[in-house]
Amino acid sequence: MRGMSLMDVAGKAHISAATLSRIENNKQGLDFGLFLVLAKILARAPADLVELDDAGESDPLVGRIAQLSTGERTALWQELAEERRNSRQKRHARHGASVSQQMEELFAQFEFIREELEAVRANVRRRTRPLTVSSSE
């Protein structure tokens, strides 16, 4: 309807096309944050994306959100966005700490190897020094 392919939508949502296909075919659920991201990408109101059940009713969560005032919905979206940012920052911090620790370990290994090479080099020099012959011989 919007002229976007599955790949286009998935790319903008930062998920795989396979994941989006499973969601679209009701083979995989999605969290509320991703639901809102998809609604934004598709330029649709979230309520428009929720299928009605056999009784003609939509998801109760969507109904409760729709009943909120504009200010309350705005506060909800801001809170969700903040939680998503914090979650991303925590993931990046954990990953960054891991990389930092790995780098420290590598530098320590390099330092150890450098010192070992210096010790071997010094030992080789001692063994290969030419013998000096005294002039009295």
C-alpha positions, 0 to 999 in steps of 0.5 A: 500500500505504501510502495515499500517492500518487506526488505524496506520496512525491515531495514528501517525497523532494524530487523531482518526480513525473515523476522518481519515475515514471521511477525506478519504471518503471526508466527512470531510476536513482537514487543510494544516498542517494535510495534510502535516503530512499525506503525511509524514506518508504515505511517499508520495509527497503531490501532489501524494495525491491530486485527479485530478478534472474532467478536470484533474487538481489538487488543485490550492494550490498544483500547486502553492506550486509545482512551488516554488523553493526548498528554498521557499518550505523549508521556507514555511514548516519551517514557517508552522512548527513554526506556529504549534509549537506556536499554540501547546504552546499557547494551552498548556499554556492556559491549564496550566494556567487553571490548575494552577488557579484551584490549587490555588483555591483548596489550598485556599479552603483547607486553609479556611477549615483548619482554620474553623476546627481549630475554631470549635476545639477550640470552642469544647475544651472551652465547654468541659473543665472540671470545676475545683472545688475550694478547699474552697468548 
